[in-house]
Amino acid sequence: MTTFHGGQILGDQILKSGSAVFSATNPATGERLPGDFHEATTAEIERALRLAVSAQLSLKRIAPARRADLLDAVADGIDSLGDTLLDRAQAETGLPLPRLTAERGRTTGQLRGFAHQVREGLGVATTDPGDPSRTPLAKPNLTRVLRGIGPVAVFGASNFPLAFSVAGGDAASALAAGCTVIVKAHPAHPGTSELVGSVFAQAIETLGLHEGIFGMIQGQSHETGVCLVQQEPLRAVAFTGSFAGGAALFRLAAQRKTPIPVFAEMGSTNPVFLLPGALQARAESLAAGLAGSVCQGAGQFCTNPGLLVALTGPATDRLAAALAKGLSGQALHPMLHAGLRDAYVRGLEAAAQITGVERRVSGGAGAGHADARPALLVTTAERWMSESLLQEEIFGPATLLVICTDPEQMRSVAARLPGQLTATLHAEPADFDTVRDLLPILEEKAGRLLFGGVPTGVEVSPAMHHGGPWPATTDARFTSVGAAAVERFLRPVCYQDFPAEFEIGNSD
């Protein structure tokens, strides 16, 4: 059995000076898991920032390839943990082993991908040669480069204990950009976080890098996160989680003496527009795919299809019947912790109490400690557009079918959408005129538009954009997945008329 130290990983030290401790709970059984984890103190958080600032200067002096070596070493270290990591992650999250195995591969693949990106060259310099003979004024020699923004705080996500956590895309892309990183581990999986954080510490020691390049703190109180964001040396925050949490950090960062950006990925209902031709041709198969997507990971994907939009008619009736059957037949899985399951139940109850909302599949709590039963709600477009609560995400295995009277009303629903991570269209050639009408609207609403399929898969690709307008994220211009994720943590600097001896632009 793995023994956990339960402290903060700060450089080459493990600190646990605070008296407040917490533990993890198995969401499938409710049992307390081994390990007492210490809430980070203010002094420990301040030490983490001092180390990060010192290491930031060190990062500027080493070759970019050394950062790449670190990312590769962490990927190798995660692989070497083997079943120890997967077993603890499963115990803390209730997620099935095949899902966690795939997520581990995604995590190490991201790390190695960013390492390759660093070696290939990040932020290629742009030079505009000077011309001293230009009149009436000499033209200066200008070189524009991109540099790491500085120390970054990363808040681990509850629903991805590996890929959006200690060594996930936020931390990996910040390190690739040349930033030091302090991770606030998620309290639902502190043991998993400690295992991965220890891999970081070992890799840094083995490579002889500055101890402050990476740090990790534990904590379950809001005050710990607040204290971290309020540290003046911090230069950016990355967050994946609820709208309430992301919005609170966004406001907090804006109120600092030195405001800093918060790159938060928050809520999204990920609408799926099901046009008549597609439903007529394959209502039942569409329902089967959607039922699986809604329930994937107990509905805890940020790209969960929580809103379905269709026109009234027999084909939509077929979809609703098949979807109800498909959702009712799904195996029950625990949510990540009982608090999330309880919030899911409250969200369902609030939506179902609205006049004009039919609870076609009731959903709610299952028999297990944190089990959640899938739900299907049905309402009209008029009711959906008049009730702001129905436009909000219900985090969990639930979806809402909104029935429109005609294509114009479908366009009105699209126009009323808040910002989204994704929007999906299912159509046949006979529907393409409606698709053309919807696309300009949806392009304003979502960061990724899908034709066919389901939105729950997010490919790690240079062409991926995983983001969207508020409230899906705090800045629609940036992605948290793919090669472009590093752009969040890079800052342009222009050098003018520097002698060639300084080799400006020869490294990132």
HELIX and SHEET records of a PDB file:
HELIX    1   1 THR A   42  ARG A   61  1                                  20    
HELIX    2   2 PRO A   64  LEU A   81  1                                  18    
HELIX    3   3 ASP A   83  THR A   93  1                                  11    
HELIX    4   4 LEU A   97  GLU A  120  1                                  24    
HELIX    5   5 GLY A  169  ALA A  176  1                                   8    
HELIX    6   6 PRO A  190  LEU A  207  1                                  18    
HELIX    7   7 GLU A  211  ILE A  213  5                                   3    
HELIX    8   8 HIS A  222  VAL A  229  1                                   8    
HELIX    9   9 PHE A  243  ALA A  254  1                                  12    
HELIX   10  10 PRO A  276  CYS A  295  1                                  20    
HELIX   11  11 GLN A  296  GLY A  299  5                                   4    
HELIX   12  12 PRO A  314  SER A  328  1                                  15    
HELIX   13  13 ALA A  338  ALA A  352  1                                  15    
HELIX   14  14 ALA A  381  SER A  386  1                                   6    
HELIX   15  15 SER A  388  GLN A  391  5                                   4    
HELIX   16  16 PRO A  407  ARG A  416  1                                  10    
HELIX   17  17 PRO A  429  ASP A  431  5                                   3    
HELIX   18  18 PHE A  432  LYS A  445  1                                  14    
HELIX   19  19 ALA A  483  PHE A  489  5                                   7    
HELIX   20  20 ALA A  500  PHE A  502  5                                   3    
SHEET    1   A 7 GLN A  13  LEU A  15  0                                        
SHEET    2   A 7 GLN A   8  LEU A  10 -1                                        
SHEET    3   A 7 PHE A 214  ILE A 217 -1                                        
SHEET    4   A 7 VAL A 181  LYS A 184  1                                        
SHEET    5   A 7 VAL A 152  PHE A 155  1                                        
SHEET    6   A 7 ALA A 236  THR A 240  1                                        
SHEET    7   A 7 VAL A 262  GLU A 265  1                                        
SHEET    1   B 2 VAL A  21  PHE A  22  0                                        
SHEET    2   B 2 PHE A  37  HIS A  38 -1                                        
SHEET    1   C 3 THR A 126  ASP A 128  0                                        
SHEET    2   C 3 LEU A 142  GLY A 148 -1                                        
SHEET    3   C 3 LEU A 490  GLN A 496 -1                                        
SHEET    1   D 7 GLU A 358  VAL A 361  0                                        
SHEET    2   D 7 ALA A 375  THR A 380 -1                                        
SHEET    3   D 7 ALA A 398  CYS A 404  1                                        
SHEET    4   D 7 LEU A 307  LEU A 311  1                                        
SHEET    5   D 7 PRO A 271  LEU A 274  1                                        
SHEET    6   D 7 GLN A 420  HIS A 426  1                                        
SHEET    7   D 7 ALA A 446  PHE A 451  1                                        
SHEET    1   E 3 HIS A 333  PRO A 334  0                                        
SHEET    2   E 3 ASP A 371  ARG A 373 -1                                        
SHEET    3   E 3 GLY A 364  ALA A 365 -1                                        
END                                                                             
